[in-house]
Amino acid sequence: MKGKIAQAKEQLAALDSEIAQNNASIERERSARVESVLLFVFLSLPFINALCAFKATRTTELAEYTALQLEVNTLQKELAAYGRCDPVRVEEKRVAVGTAKEAVGRWTGA
């Protein structure tokens, strides 16, 4: 019986030692993790600054893009207004009228 108690006390001491080692290991990992997080934040500051600059540039470029889209829409409306006088369309109509006159002559025998 005394042998079993001594053996259990030895196992208890070994387990307490293992628990202490694991707790020390956990504390070392926690401290390393905090440093790595702080290092990440410190190293990522240039990235954050670049991201903010990109966002400002993007906002400016989006405003410019919107202005250019409005200008394109205005110019397309103006071009549509002059569409009746487009030389290509006028020539197409002239050819179509000539073809229609020939077809009428063939049908009517004139």
C-alpha positions in Angstrom: 0.0 0.0 0.0 2.8 2.4 0.9 4.4 1.6 -2.4 1.3 2.6 -4.3 1.0 5.9 -2.4 4.6 6.7 -3.1 4.1 5.8 -6.8 1.0 8.0 -6.9 2.9 10.9 -5.3 5.7 10.5 -7.9 3.2 10.6 -10.7 1.5 13.6 -9.1 4.9 15.4 -8.9 5.7 14.5 -12.5 2.3 15.8 -13.6 2.7 19.0 -11.6 6.1 19.5 -13.2 4.6 18.9 -16.7 1.7 21.4 -15.9 4.3 24.0 -14.9 6.3 23.5 -18.0 3.1 23.7 -20.2 2.1 26.9 -18.4 5.5 28.4 -19.0 5.3 27.4 -22.6 1.9 29.0 -22.9 3.2 32.3 -21.4 6.1 32.3 -23.8 3.8 31.8 -26.7 1.4 34.5 -25.5 4.3 37.0 -25.1 5.6 36.1 -28.6 2.1 36.5 -30.1 1.7 40.0 -28.6 5.0 41.0 -30.1 4.1 39.5 -33.4 0.8 41.4 -33.4 2.6 44.6 -32.5 5.2 43.9 -35.2 2.4 43.3 -37.7 0.7 46.5 -36.9 3.9 48.4 -37.0 4.9 46.9 -40.3 1.4 47.4 -41.8 1.3 51.1 -41.1 2.9 51.9 -44.5 0.4 49.5 -46.1 -2.5 51.3 -44.3 -1.1 54.7 -45.5 -0.9 53.4 -49.0 -4.4 52.1 -48.8 -5.7 55.5 -47.7 -3.8 57.2 -50.5 -5.3 54.6 -53.0 -8.8 55.3 -51.6 -8.3 59.0 -52.1 -7.0 58.5 -55.6 -9.8 56.1 -56.4 -12.4 58.6 -55.2 -10.8 61.4 -57.4 -10.7 59.1 -60.4 -14.3 58.0 -59.9 -15.4 61.6 -59.9 -13.4 62.2 -63.1 -14.9 59.1 -64.7 -18.4 60.3 -63.8 -17.7 63.7 -65.4 -16.4 62.0 -68.5 -19.4 59.8 -68.8 -21.7 62.8 -68.6 -19.6 64.5 -71.4 -19.8 61.4 -73.6 -23.6 61.2 -73.1 -23.9 64.9 -74.1 -21.8 64.4 -77.2 -23.7 61.3 -78.2 -27.0 63.3 -78.0 -25.4 66.1 -80.0 -24.2 63.6 -82.6 -27.7 62.0 -82.8 -29.1 65.5 -83.5 -26.8 65.8 -86.5 -27.4 62.2 -87.6 -29.8 63.2 -90.4 -27.0 65.1 -92.1 -24.4 62.3 -91.7 -22.8 61.9 -95.2 -22.7 58.1 -94.9 -26.4 57.9 -94.1 -27.3 60.4 -96.8 -25.3 58.2 -99.4 -27.1 55.1 -98.1 -30.5 56.8 -98.6 -29.5 58.0 -102.1 -28.5 54.4 -103.1 -31.8 53.1 -101.6 -33.9 55.6 -103.4 -32.1 54.8 -106.7 -32.8 51.1 -106.1 -36.4 51.7 -105.3 -36.9 53.8 -108.5 -35.4 51.0 -110.6 -37.7 48.5 -108.9 -40.8 50.7 -109.5 -39.7 51.0 -113.2 -39.5 47.2 -113.5 -42.8 46.6 -111.9 -44.7 49.2 -113.8 -43.0 48.8 -117.1 -42.0 52.4 -117.3 
